[in-house]
Every structure is written in C-alpha cells, then in structure tokens.
Amino acid sequence: MTTAEIQYTSPGTIDLGPDTAVCFPAPVTLTPGPGYASYLWSNGSAGPSVAVTGQGTYWVQVTDPGGCVLSDTITVVGNSTPPNVDLGPDGTIAWVAWWSLMPDQEP
C-alpha cells in the first residue's frame, strides 16, 4: 500500500481598499500589503506598491509564498477643483489687535 501526504495551503486575501476619490495632482500610493513573492500592476510595474497620479481603474496581481495567485482592482476618481475656503470678511488689523482666522470649507 502506498500513501501520499497532501498539504493544502489556503489562499490568502488581498485588498487594495474601497474605490476612492482624491484631489489630484497629489499622488495616491496603492499597496496590497507586504509578504507576497511577486507583484504585477496594471501599469506593468512589479514593485510592492504603485503611485498613481490620475483617475482610472487599477489592478494588482500577486503571488503569495505558497504559489497562489490573487488579484484585486480599485477605481480612483479625481477632483481637480480645490475646495472653497472662506476666511470671513475683509478687515483691518491694528498692531495691538489679535485675530484668529479659521478657514471654513463650503460643500
């Protein structure tokens, strides 16, 4: 009688996070987390993270140490319009007066 030992490795999980909206041109760094044997991003890069500077749908495919291939996709939408900031009405400041200016964002 011949016996064989079978070892099952449960695949891990990968998560780039929920779809997100950002203010560009600031880059957004996407990362699935550490510990994978290899990475392949939708832009062809093979590093553990990628910085994106534009809106779009991005994906990553990783291989875990057990040889399982996992992937995830995220959609990044951008808003290039900065928020409106209101510092209040114009005023004159005397050298002895102290004013505290607090920005108030409008929706």
Disulfide bonds with the S-S distance in Angstrom:
none
